[in-house]
Amino acid sequence: MAGNAASAGVSVASRLLALLGAFDTEHKRLTLSDLSRRAGLTLPTTHRLVGELVAWGALARRADGEYEIGRRVWDLGLLAPVHTDLRLVAAPFLQDVYAATLATVHLAVRDGTQVLYLDRMSGRASVQILSNMGSRLPLHATGVGKVLLAHAPEDVQAEVLGNLTRITPYTITQPGRLMEELHRVRVEGYAQTAEEMGLGACSVAVPIRDRDKTVIASVGIVVASLHRDRARLIAALQVAASGISRSIEY
């Protein structure tokens, strides 16, 4: 009897996780039918479990009937020590960069083959972009992502290079060309994009290192153009990254 109860518990947990795993960057909002199909569950089971997830706060039901990830999942994610500590340490340095530029400033880490945005500061003068706190975007099409990809393990690089999706007409989708750019990132210490993730948005980013000089995160900025201010923006980011790294080491 105890074994059957344990199996049932695992089964229910697996189903709940399958429903949460149905969401990704390209599927941020799903209908009940979509959830049923993507999780591989029957509609009645999906309806029952989704109700429980909504009641707990893991999912939220929109006015149009679609579902999205609830705030409680994000709140739990923020409890992860590495993310919480990094955000707290980085916050004043991000604020300094934002105050000096009034442009969107990002703090990001690598999550598998995607870039995960831990923090973002922006204002009315900032360029409109796709990223938000907690969102995930492709490594190869973002400034912070290119920094993290350039310093990622070879197997991660190979996986990303084998699946270079085109997001805008300017997204780099040639593996050889991207490899050359990643080499430049490692040599010069910064990455840049020119409308590769969104039209009208360019970015520049630099690495954040821990006490062992391992790249653990990236800080970047998004502007309309890099033609005149690139050197100034890189310098501001490098000062911030250096400060964050020293604070982490301390």
Order of alpha helices (4+ residues) and beta strands (2+ residues): alpha-alpha-alpha-beta-beta-alpha-alpha-beta-beta-beta-alpha-alpha-alpha-beta-beta-beta-alpha
